[in-house]
Amino acid sequence: MTSVFTPRQNPPLPEGWQQLYSAVLSDALDAIGIWNQAMSPRIRPLDESLKLCGRARTGQYMEVPFVAEGSNPYELEIAIVDDMKPGDVAVFSCGGSSRIAPWGSLLSTATHARGAAGCVTDGFVRDILGIRELALPVFHAGIAPLDSKGRGQIQAVDVPVIVDGVRVEPGDLVFGDADGVVVVPQAVEAEVLKRAFDKVNGEHHSMNELRAGGFLRDVYARYGVL
């Protein structure tokens, strides 16, 4: 297990992120030729009314068949959660395991208390009623009562990970809502955000004209947004 932990400070969230949604970010990524940054439909929110936007704090899990005597299987898990800052989101890769539930009510409570944004994992979650009471955005691949102890253990934190087929690097912008989760790499973030905000503005005008009875063909011709 990688036991060295270095606290990390992520960049601030983009101003006005509340106007965004996963579909418009996915469209903006498509427009610059990056097609594989949306997680599959199996990654779902515990609460579809909540929106998640945060900077990735990553953790890589692997399956284990036992706990070594004298070891603390939660060591790095505790370290990264205790180091969460406002705007951070825990992104935990479990490699598609059906044995690991890395997220529950205690981690959620600690994360919420630090003002962090939430969690995305391709593992399972548990204690879901308590998490929902916190109104903390959590995205998951399933719900199960499993403890990760003796089934899976975090091996490294703040490293590049693959979550549900999507590469996530520390500090990447992670966005989730009722439609799913999209990850925006930092290298293209400025261009993606510009395109996304432009499209949000165009869709606002389009929606107003459609509500007033305008024809879709005319509105599309005017704004080029669909």
N, C-alpha and C positions, 0 to 999 in steps of 0.2 A: 504494500500500500504506500502511496505517496503521502508522507506525513508532513512535509514542509508546507506551510500555508503563509502566503503573503497577502495582507489586506489590499484591496483594490478600490480605486475610486473611478467610477464611470463618468462619461460626459453627461451633461444635463439632457433632459428630454426636449424634443422640438417644441417650440412655442405653438400653441393652438392645436396640439395633437388630438384634442377632444373632437375636432371636426372630422377626423379621419375615420375610416372603417377598413376592414380587411380586404374587401373586394377592390376598393380603389387603389390600395397599395399593391395588390396583386397585378392589377391592370398596368400600373406605372412600371412595375418590374418587367412585365411582358413587353412593354413599349421599348425598353432598352435591351431586350434580348435575354433577360434572365428569367427562366421559365420554371424553375424548380424550388421556389422559396416558400410555397404554401404547403403546410402539412396536410395529410390526408384527412378525409371525413371522419376517420375513427378517433381523432383527437378532438374532444368535445368539452365545452365548459360545464362546470357544475351548476352555474347560474347563467342562463342566456341573457339576462338583463344587464350583466356587468360587462364592461369593456376594459381590456388590459393593454397597457402600453408601458414598456420598461426596457431597461438595458440588461442584457443577458449576464447573469452570473452562473456559470456552467458547472455541472458535476457529472462525472462519468461513473456509472455503476457497472458491476459485473456480477454474475451469479456465483455464489459460493455454497458449498455443501455443509459448512460448519463454521463455528467461531473459534478462533485460536485461543487457547487458554491464556488468560492474563491480558488479552487485547480488548480495546474498546471499539466495537464495530461502527459506532456512530461518530468517531473522532472528527473526521473531515466534514461530515454532515453538520455537526454542531458548529464547527468553526466557520463554515460559510454562511450559515443562517445567522449566527451572532454578528457577522460582519456586514450584513445586508444594510444598504443605505436607501434613503428615499429615492424612488424611481428604479431601483433594481428589481429584476425578476429572476427567480430561481428557474433554471432550465436544466432538468435532470434527465440524462439519457440512460435508459435501461435496456437498450438493444432489442426491444421487442419481447423481453422476458414476460412470461406469464406467472412468475413467482415473486416479483418485486413490487411492493407498494411503498415507495419512498416518501410519500407525503401524507400527513394527517393533521389532526387538530393542534398538536403542540407546535409543530413547525409553522403552521399557519398563524397561530397566536403570536409567536415570536416575530414572524415576518410582518404581521399587521402592526405590532407595537413599534416597529422600527420605521414605519411609513413606507415600506417597500411595496412593489406593485403587485406581486402575486407569484404564481408558479405555472410552468408548463412542463409536463413530463409525458413520455411515451410508456411509462409504467402505470401502476394502479394508484388510486387514492383511497383513503378510508376516513372514518370519522366525519362523514360528509355533512351531517346535520350541524355539527359544530362549526365547520368551515363556512357553511351557508349563513349561519348567524353572524359571522364576522363580516360578511359581504366582501370577502377577499376573492378576486378573480383567480380561479384555478382551472387549468385545462389538463385533460387526462386521457388515457387510453382505456380506462375501465375502473370499476369500483370493486374492491375486495377487502376483506378484513385482515389481510396478511400483514404481519410485521416483517420488515426487511431483515431483521436479525436472523442469521443463519440461512438466509435465502439469497441476499444480495448485499453488496458492500460498495460504498463509494471509493473509487481508486484514485481519483485526481479531481481537482477543482480549478476553475478558471483556465480551462484548456479548450481547444476546439472539440466539439462533440457532434455526433449525428443523432438527431432526434426525429424519429418517424421519417427517415430518409432525407431530412434537411440539415445541411451543415450550419452550425451555429458557433460563432466565435464570441469570446468575451467582449462585451460592449456593443454587440449588434443590437439593433432596434427590433424588439419583439412586440408584435401587435396581435391581439385576439379579441374576437367578439362572437356573436351568435353564429356567424358564417364560418368561423375557423381561425387558424393561426397563420400569420405570415411573418417571415423574418427578413429584415432589410439589412444586407451587409453594410458595414460602415463605409467601405470604399465607394459605394454608389449612393449612399444615403441622401446627399444633397440633391442629386438629380432626381431621384425617386420622389422625394418630398415635394420638390417643385412641381413635378408632373401631377402628383396626387392632389396637391392643393389647387392647381389650375383646374383639374377635372371636377373637384368638389364644387368649385365656383360655377363651372359650366353646367353641372347637373342641377344646381340650385336654380339657375335661370330656366333650364329646360323643364324642371318640375313645375315651376310657377306657370309657364305657358301651357303646359299640358293640362294642368288643373283648370285653366281658364278656357279649355276647349280646343286648344291648338292641335294640329295634326302632327303625328310623330314624324312623318317624312319631312315636314317643314322645320320642325324643331331640330331634327338631326342635321339637316342641311345648314342650319344657322350656327349650331354650336359644335357639331361633330362629336357628340357625346351620346353613348348608348349603354 
